[in-house]
Amino acid sequence: MYFGRIPRFSPSFSPAEAFVSARTLLRKPADPEVVADFERTFARFIGAKHAVMTPSARYAFYLILRALGIEAGDEVVVPALTYFAIPSMAAAVGIRPVFADVGLRTHVLDPAAFEAAITPKTKAVVPTHLYGTPCDMEPIVAIARKHGLKVIEDCAQSTGARYKGVRAGNLGDVSYYTFGLTKNITTLSGAMITTNDDAVAAHVRAAMEATTYGPMERAAKEAMTGLAMMFATHPYLYPWTLHPAIVLGNKLGSDPLHERFGEAEVRYDGVPTSFQKARPRAVQAAVGLKQLERIEALNGARIRNGRALDDALANVAGILTPEYPAGAEPIYMSFVIHHPRRAELMAALRRRGVDTTVGYMSDCSDHVLFPEHRRPQPNAAVIVRDQLHLPVHPRMDDRDTRHIAEAVRQAVRELGT
């Protein structure tokens, strides 16, 4: 990254995707065969028998719950550290989310905590491959099978990651992914379900065929947003466009990127009707097909950058760096460190040109949205308080990882910890 200014993320959206999205919008915006082609190609990539595209991960989760026959009054074990929308969607249809703790440095579901959370009402577990790190799936699946539970993999941040040589998403019963602009591959919006279960796939596909398309303007707006962010985070342009806006926003007590791509945390009152008007369009699938052509290169760059940060920051006193379950092959969707004076560290890194974020995950085990499901988990609480996401995206190079590592070392020394 030039000029010593490094954005927290840079979308994988490129001129090739911009061209194909414009062409598809003009020529065949609602061609179902393009969507079907993306589904088949994605299933082959994961190694699964079926793939069905959906408008969002939260709606995918809802469809999976229904396909598995999980009903009101049943329980689903969910990691305490997760995105609010997943337990909110379960609670909206009367299913109780039971929160289990995560590893302090792995950030993913702790198998022992999962087993301790099982009750006679438990029907499934949702191991979330958070930050691109696969869960320790061998014991999780073994525990689930022992208790007759379904395994629903949350792969929203881990498309392409492996566990003991097998793709995340092909380790349980059914999985879901999401392809927003900030993810390691993007379709601008939209998600996917994969499974080897014919009945589950048929149920989900029938539900999706009952949905309708949303406004065409939304698809065009998403493509324009992707194009804008591609340019705004370009190494030559970021120091003079987005970076000054972020610095000014921080001085005024706001985070422009978080406000643009985040959302208000709310408790769903039933399944939002908007989900029924968001059938995936050909433009999303066409972008997804182009992304799959280079996903190994995109993930490879993340892995290179993440491993460089692993090595460079491993012995820095005052911070905790990530750990990974045995057999996990992470794709480094995020690189998360912990520091007890996080806000001050963020400011010190910003002065050195490194943009960071606290991320979007919550400790849902002690969240105001779920008071009746409150089950505080100590590791999740510490992570949410101390975590800080460093840049690790594919547009970075070796100079950038060295700059980030040195900035962290200097900032930690400056803070005296």
C-alpha positions in Angstrom: 0.0 0.0 0.0 1.5 3.3 -1.0 2.0 6.4 1.2 1.8 4.4 4.4 -2.0 4.5 4.6 -3.7 1.1 4.8 -7.5 0.7 4.9 -9.1 -1.8 7.1 -10.6 -3.6 4.1 -10.6 -3.5 0.4 -13.3 -5.4 -1.6 -12.4 -8.2 -3.9 -14.6 -6.5 -6.5 -12.5 -5.6 -9.5 -12.8 -4.1 -13.0 -13.6 -7.6 -14.3 -16.6 -7.9 -11.9 -17.6 -4.3 -12.7 -17.7 -5.1 -16.4 -19.7 -8.4 -15.9 -22.2 -6.8 -13.5 -22.9 -3.9 -16.0 -23.2 -6.4 -18.9 -25.6 -8.6 -17.0 -27.7 -5.7 -15.7 -28.2 -4.6 -19.3 -28.6 -7.9 -21.1 -30.1 -10.5 -18.7 -30.8 -9.2 -15.2 -33.2 -12.0 -14.2 -31.8 -15.0 -16.1 -32.2 -18.0 -13.7 -29.6 -20.1 -15.6 -26.8 -17.7 -14.5 -27.9 -18.3 -10.9 -28.0 -22.0 -11.4 -24.6 -22.0 -13.0 -23.2 -20.2 -9.9 -24.9 -22.7 -7.6 -23.4 -25.6 -9.5 -19.9 -24.1 -9.6 -20.0 -23.1 -5.9 -21.1 -26.6 -4.9 -18.2 -28.1 -6.8 -15.8 -25.7 -5.1 -17.0 -26.7 -1.6 -17.3 -30.4 -2.5 -21.0 -30.5 -1.7 -23.8 -32.1 -3.6 -26.2 -29.2 -3.6 -26.0 -25.4 -3.4 -28.9 -22.9 -3.3 -28.5 -19.2 -3.5 -30.4 -17.1 -1.0 -30.8 -13.3 -0.4 -28.9 -13.3 3.0 -27.3 -15.5 5.6 -30.0 -14.9 8.1 -32.7 -16.0 5.7 -30.6 -19.0 4.8 -30.4 -19.8 8.5 -34.2 -19.6 8.8 -34.7 -21.8 5.8 -32.3 -24.4 7.2 -34.1 -24.4 10.6 -37.3 -25.1 8.7 -35.8 -27.7 6.4 -34.4 -29.6 9.4 -37.8 -29.6 11.2 -36.5 -27.5 14.1 -39.6 -25.8 15.7 -40.7 -23.4 18.4 -39.7 -24.7 21.8 -36.6 -26.4 20.5 -33.0 -25.3 21.3 -30.0 -24.6 19.1 -26.5 -24.1 20.5 -24.9 -21.0 19.2 -21.4 -19.5 19.9 -21.7 -16.6 22.3 -19.4 -14.5 20.0 -21.5 -14.2 16.8 -23.5 -11.8 14.7 -26.7 -10.7 16.4 -28.9 -11.6 13.4 -28.4 -15.4 13.8 -29.7 -15.8 17.3 -32.3 -13.1 16.6 -33.6 -15.1 13.7 -33.9 -18.3 15.8 -35.7 -16.4 18.6 -38.1 -14.8 16.1 -39.6 -18.2 15.3 -39.7 -19.4 18.9 -36.4 -21.4 18.9 -34.3 -20.8 21.9 -30.6 -19.9 21.2 -28.4 -21.4 23.9 -25.1 -19.6 24.0 -21.8 -21.5 24.5 -18.4 -20.0 25.0 -15.6 -19.7 22.4 -11.8 -20.1 22.7 -10.2 -16.9 24.0 -7.7 -16.7 21.1 -9.3 -19.0 18.5 -12.6 -17.0 18.7 -14.5 -20.1 17.6 -16.9 -22.5 19.4 -15.2 -24.5 22.3 -16.3 -28.1 22.0 -16.5 -28.6 25.7 -18.6 -25.6 26.2 -20.9 -26.8 23.4 -21.4 -30.2 25.1 -22.1 -28.5 28.4 -24.9 -26.5 26.8 -26.8 -29.5 25.5 -30.2 -30.2 27.0 -33.0 -32.6 26.1 -34.5 -29.8 23.9 -31.3 -29.3 21.9 -31.8 -30.1 18.2 -28.7 -28.5 16.5 -25.4 -26.7 16.9 -24.1 -23.8 14.8 -20.3 -23.9 14.7 -19.3 -20.6 13.3 -16.0 -20.5 11.4 -15.4 -16.9 12.6 -12.8 -14.6 11.1 -11.9 -17.2 8.5 -10.8 -19.8 11.2 -12.5 -23.2 11.0 -13.8 -24.6 14.3 -12.4 -27.8 15.8 -15.0 -29.8 13.9 -13.9 -33.4 14.7 -14.9 -33.2 18.4 -17.9 -31.0 17.6 -19.3 -33.4 15.0 -18.6 -36.3 17.3 -20.5 -34.7 20.2 -23.4 -33.8 17.9 -23.7 -37.3 16.6 -23.6 -38.8 20.1 -26.5 -36.6 21.1 -28.4 -36.9 17.8 -28.0 -33.2 16.8 -27.7 -31.6 13.5 -24.6 -29.6 12.6 -25.3 -26.2 10.8 -22.0 -24.7 9.7 -21.9 -20.9 9.7 -19.4 -20.2 6.9 -20.2 -16.5 6.5 -16.6 -15.5 7.0 -14.8 -18.6 5.8 -15.5 -19.4 2.2 -12.6 -21.6 1.0 -11.1 -22.4 4.5 -10.3 -26.0 5.2 -10.3 -28.3 8.3 -8.0 -31.3 8.0 -8.1 -30.9 4.2 -11.9 -30.6 3.9 -13.6 -27.4 2.9 -15.5 -25.6 5.7 -19.1 -26.1 4.8 -18.7 -29.8 3.9 -18.1 -31.0 7.5 -21.6 -31.0 9.0 -25.2 -31.5 7.7 -25.8 -28.1 6.1 -24.0 -24.8 5.8 -24.6 -21.2 4.9 -22.3 -18.5 3.4 -22.7 -14.8 2.7 -21.1 -12.7 0.0 -21.4 -9.0 1.1 -19.0 -6.4 -0.2 -16.6 -6.8 2.8 -16.3 -10.6 2.6 -13.4 -12.5 1.1 -15.5 -13.1 -2.1 -18.5 -11.0 -3.0 -21.6 -11.1 -5.1 -22.3 -7.5 -3.8 -25.1 -9.1 -1.7 -26.6 -12.5 -1.3 -25.7 -15.8 0.3 -25.6 -19.6 -0.3 -26.7 -22.8 1.3 -24.8 -26.0 0.7 -25.7 -29.6 1.8 -25.4 -33.2 0.8 -28.9 -33.9 2.0 -31.4 -34.2 -0.9 -34.4 -33.4 1.3 -32.9 -30.3 2.8 -31.9 -29.0 -0.6 -35.3 -29.6 -2.1 -37.0 -27.8 0.9 -34.8 -24.8 0.6 -35.0 -24.6 -3.2 -38.8 -24.8 -3.1 -38.8 -21.9 -0.6 -36.6 -19.8 -2.7 -38.7 -20.4 -5.8 -41.6 -18.9 -3.9 -39.8 -15.6 -3.4 -39.9 -12.7 -5.8 -37.3 -10.2 -7.1 -36.7 -6.9 -5.4 -36.4 -3.6 -7.2 -33.8 -3.6 -10.1 -32.6 -0.3 -8.7 -31.2 -2.1 -5.7 -29.0 -4.4 -7.8 -27.7 -1.4 -9.7 -27.0 0.5 -6.5 -25.0 -2.5 -5.1 -22.9 -2.6 -8.3 -22.2 1.1 -8.0 -21.3 0.8 -4.3 -18.8 -2.0 -5.2 -17.2 0.1 -7.9 -17.0 3.1 -5.6 -15.3 1.1 -2.8 -13.0 -0.5 -5.3 -11.6 2.9 -6.2 -11.9 4.5 -2.8 -9.6 1.8 -1.3 -7.2 1.7 -4.2 -3.6 2.2 -3.0 -3.1 5.4 -5.0 -6.5 6.9 -4.1 -7.2 5.8 -0.5 -4.8 8.3 1.2 -6.6 11.2 -0.5 -10.2 10.0 -0.5 -11.4 7.6 2.2 -8.6 8.0 4.7 -9.2 11.7 5.4 -12.9 11.0 5.7 -12.2 8.3 8.3 -9.8 10.5 10.2 -12.3 13.4 10.3 -15.1 11.1 11.3 -13.1 9.6 14.1 -12.3 13.1 15.4 -16.0 13.8 15.4 -16.8 10.6 17.2 -18.1 8.5 14.3 -16.9 5.7 12.1 -18.0 6.4 8.5 -17.3 2.8 7.2 -19.0 1.2 10.2 -22.0 3.4 9.7 -22.1 2.6 5.9 -21.8 -1.1 6.1 -23.1 -1.9 9.6 -26.7 -2.1 10.7 -28.7 -1.5 13.8 -29.0 -4.5 16.1 -32.6 -5.4 16.5 -34.7 -8.2 17.7 -36.8 -9.6 14.8 -40.5 -9.9 15.3 -41.1 -12.8 13.1 -39.5 -13.3 9.7 -39.2 -9.9 7.8 -41.4 -9.8 4.8 -38.6 -8.2 2.8 -36.9 -11.6 2.7 -39.7 -12.7 0.4 -38.8 -10.0 -2.1 -35.1 -10.5 -2.5 -34.6 -13.4 -4.9 -31.0 -13.5 -6.1 -30.5 -12.0 -9.5 -28.3 -13.0 -12.4 -26.0 -10.0 -11.8 -25.1 -11.3 -8.3 -24.4 -14.8 -9.7 -22.4 -13.5 -12.6 -20.1 -11.5 -10.2 -19.9 -14.7 -8.0 -18.8 -16.8 -11.0 -15.9 -14.3 -11.7 -15.0 -14.3 -8.1 -14.7 -18.1 -7.9 -12.3 -17.9 -10.8 -9.8 -16.2 -8.6 -10.8 -17.2 -5.0 -7.7 -19.2 -4.5 -5.6 -16.2 -5.4 -7.7 -13.9 -3.2 -7.5 -16.3 -0.2 -3.9 -17.0 -0.9 -3.1 -13.3 -0.5 -5.0 -13.2 2.8 -3.1 -16.3 4.0 0.2 -14.8 3.1 -0.6 -11.5 4.9 -2.1 -13.3 7.9 0.9 -15.6 8.4 3.2 -12.6 8.1 1.3 -10.9 10.9 1.3 -14.1 12.9 5.1 -14.3 12.7 5.8 -10.6 13.2 3.5 -10.0 16.2 3.8 -13.4 18.0 6.2 -12.1 20.7 4.9 -8.5 21.1 4.3 -8.1 24.9 1.0 -6.5 25.8 -1.2 -8.0 23.0 -2.8 -11.4 22.4 -2.5 -12.8 18.8 -4.8 -15.4 17.3 -4.5 -19.2 17.7 -6.0 -21.8 15.5 -7.5 -25.2 16.3 -5.4 -28.2 15.3 -6.1 -29.1 11.7 -7.6 -25.7 10.9 -6.4 -24.0 7.7 -7.7 -20.4 8.1 -8.2 -17.9 5.3 -7.6 -14.9 7.5 -10.9 -13.1 6.8 -9.8 -11.0 9.7 -6.7 -10.7 11.8 -7.7 -10.0 15.4 -5.5 -9.0 18.3 -6.5 -8.2 21.9 -5.4 -5.2 23.9 -6.8 -3.9 27.2 -6.6 -0.2 26.0 -8.1 -0.8 22.6 -9.4 2.7 21.9 -6.0 4.2 22.6 -4.3 1.6 20.5 -6.7 2.3 17.6 -5.9 6.0 17.8 -2.1 5.3 17.9 -2.4 3.1 14.8 -4.5 5.6 13.0 -1.7 8.2 13.5 0.6 5.7 11.9 -1.7 5.3 8.9 -3.3 2.0 9.8 -7.0 1.9 9.9 -8.6 -0.6 12.2 -12.1 -1.7 13.4 -13.6 -3.4 16.4 -15.7 -5.5 14.0 -19.4 -6.3 14.0 -19.5 -9.4 16.4 -21.3 -9.2 19.7 -21.3 -11.2 22.9 -24.8 -12.4 22.4 -24.7 -14.4 25.7 -25.0 -11.1 27.6 -26.8 -8.9 25.1 -29.8 -6.6 25.7 -31.6 -8.2 22.7 -31.7 -11.6 24.5 -32.4 -11.0 28.2 -34.4 -14.2 28.5 -31.6 -16.2 27.0 -28.9 -14.6 29.0 -26.0 -17.0 29.7 -22.8 -15.0 30.2 -19.6 -16.5 28.8 -16.3 -15.2 30.1 -14.1 -15.6 26.9 -16.7 -13.9 24.7 -17.0 -11.0 27.1 -13.2 -10.4 27.1 -13.0 -10.7 23.3 -15.7 -8.2 22.6 -14.1 -5.8 25.1 -10.5 -6.1 23.8 -10.5 -7.2 20.2 -9.1 -5.1 17.3 -9.1 -6.1 13.6 -5.9 -5.3 11.7 -5.9 -5.0 7.9 -5.2 -8.3 6.1 -6.9 -7.9 2.8 -5.5 -9.1 -0.6 -4.5 -5.6 -1.8 -1.8 -5.5 0.8 1.8 -6.6 0.2 4.9 -7.4 2.2 5.6 -3.7 2.8 2.2 -3.3 4.3 2.4 -6.2 6.7 5.8 -4.9 7.9 4.4 -1.4 8.3 1.4 -2.7 10.3 3.6 -4.9 12.5 6.0 -2.0 13.2 3.1 0.3 13.9 1.7 -2.1 16.4 5.0 -2.5 18.2 5.5 1.3 18.4 2.0 1.9 19.5 2.1 -0.7 22.2 5.4 0.7 23.5 3.9 4.2 23.4 1.0 3.0 25.6 3.4 1.4 28.0 2.0 -2.1 27.9 
